[in-house]
Amino acid sequence: CATTIASPILPISPKWRNCSRSSSCKSARTQKDNLLAHTLLDLAHDSVILLDRAGTVVRWNGGSERLYGWSSAEALGQELHALLKTRFPDPAATIESRLHEEGHWAGELQQTRSDGALLWVRSHWTTKDDTADALHRPSTTALPPAQTAAPPPHPSPH
């Protein structure tokens, strides 16, 4: 599941062009880059969720709101798989192990929307483990009803 986001190219202000030495200028540029990244995440049609090492939601984009029905304010700080009542195709420990060994995992999950409706999703997880607070990035897309199968045998361990 790859997400491509098309956006108009934003003009670079002249004050940013010669800003390589000043720390306050770098900080302002970093803040602007972060704002742009968050804006692009919210424009994505797919659900893109950022988790901390403990599996707690730290970012919930507009695609997640549309797919699952919870607002960002409702999802932030929640343990993702408890919130969505995720059922895994393999034991969660096996998936987590593969995620950390290979840097990514992809598969189909059964999850629950805020209104209680069951939902099958194709999910792709990547991890960035080079900082003290590793981030998991699940990206999910809903599967059409014709592609649903029997529920996976492994409920979330949470």
C-alpha positions in Angstrom: 0.0 0.0 0.0 1.8 3.1 -1.1 0.3 6.5 -0.7 1.2 9.2 -3.2 0.2 12.7 -2.4 0.0 15.3 -5.1 0.3 18.9 -4.0 1.1 22.2 -5.7 4.7 23.1 -5.2 5.0 25.8 -2.5 7.2 28.8 -3.3 10.2 29.2 -1.1 10.4 32.5 0.5 13.7 34.4 -0.1 14.3 34.5 3.6 14.6 30.7 3.6 17.1 30.5 0.8 20.1 31.8 2.8 19.3 30.3 6.1 21.9 27.6 6.5 23.9 29.1 9.4 21.5 30.6 11.8 20.1 28.2 14.4 16.9 30.3 14.9 16.4 30.2 11.1 17.0 26.5 11.0 14.4 26.1 13.8 11.9 28.1 11.9 12.5 26.1 8.8 12.1 22.9 10.7 8.8 24.1 12.1 7.6 25.1 8.6 8.7 21.6 7.3 6.8 19.9 10.1 3.7 21.9 9.4 3.8 21.0 5.7 4.3 17.3 6.6 1.3 17.4 8.9 -0.8 19.2 6.3 0.1 16.6 3.6 -0.7 13.7 6.0 -4.2 15.2 6.5 -4.7 15.5 2.8 -4.0 11.7 2.3 -7.0 9.6 1.5 -5.6 6.6 3.2 -5.4 6.3 7.0 -1.9 7.2 8.2 -1.4 6.8 12.0 1.8 7.4 13.9 2.4 5.4 17.1 5.0 5.6 19.8 6.9 2.6 21.0 4.1 1.6 23.3 1.5 1.5 20.5 -0.1 4.8 21.6 -1.5 7.0 18.9 0.5 10.2 18.5 -0.8 11.3 15.1 -4.2 10.5 13.5 -4.8 12.0 10.0 -8.0 12.9 8.2 -8.0 9.6 6.3 -8.1 7.8 9.7 -11.0 10.0 10.8 -13.0 9.1 7.7 -12.2 5.4 7.8 -12.6 4.7 11.5 -15.0 7.5 12.6 -13.0 8.7 15.6 -11.7 12.3 15.6 -8.0 13.0 16.1 -8.8 14.4 19.5 -10.6 11.1 20.5 -7.8 8.8 19.1 -4.7 10.7 20.4 -3.3 9.0 23.5 -5.2 5.8 22.9 -3.6 2.4 22.4 -4.3 1.8 18.8 -5.2 -1.9 18.8 -7.4 -1.6 21.9 -9.2 1.3 20.3 -9.8 -0.5 17.0 -10.3 -4.0 18.6 -7.8 -5.3 16.0 -7.8 -9.0 15.1 -4.5 -10.1 13.5 -3.8 -12.8 11.0 -0.8 -14.0 13.1 0.0 -13.6 16.8 0.8 -9.9 17.5 4.3 -10.9 18.8 5.2 -12.5 15.5 4.1 -9.4 13.6 6.0 -7.1 15.9 9.1 -9.2 15.6 8.9 -9.1 11.8 8.3 -5.4 11.9 11.5 -4.8 14.0 13.6 -7.3 12.0 12.6 -6.2 8.5 11.5 -2.6 9.2 8.0 -3.2 7.7 5.0 -5.5 7.8 1.9 -5.8 5.5 -1.2 -7.8 5.9 -5.0 -7.7 6.3 -6.6 -6.9 9.6 -10.1 -6.9 11.0 -10.9 -3.7 13.0 -13.9 -2.0 14.5 -15.1 1.5 13.6 -16.4 4.0 16.2 -20.0 3.0 15.3 -19.2 -0.7 16.0 -19.1 -1.8 12.4 -16.5 -4.4 11.5 -14.0 -3.4 8.9 -11.4 -5.3 6.9 -8.3 -3.2 6.1 -5.1 -3.8 4.2 -2.4 -2.5 6.5 1.2 -1.6 5.9 3.4 -0.8 8.9 6.9 0.7 8.8 9.1 1.6 11.7 11.7 4.2 12.4 13.8 2.9 15.2 16.8 5.3 15.2 15.6 7.5 18.0 14.7 6.9 21.7 11.0 7.1 20.8 10.5 4.7 17.9 7.6 5.5 15.6 5.4 3.0 13.9 3.5 4.2 10.9 0.5 2.0 10.0 -1.0 3.0 6.7 -4.4 1.3 6.0 -6.9 1.2 3.3 -10.4 -0.4 3.6 -11.0 -3.5 1.6 -14.2 -3.8 -0.5 -16.8 -6.1 1.1 -16.3 -8.8 -1.6 -12.8 -9.3 -0.4 -13.6 -10.1 3.2 -13.0 -13.6 4.6 -13.3 -15.4 7.9 -12.1 -13.4 10.9 -8.4 -13.7 11.7 -7.8 -16.1 14.6 -5.7 -13.8 16.8 -7.4 -11.0 18.8 -5.3 -8.1 20.0 -3.3 -8.9 23.1 -4.3 -5.6 24.7 
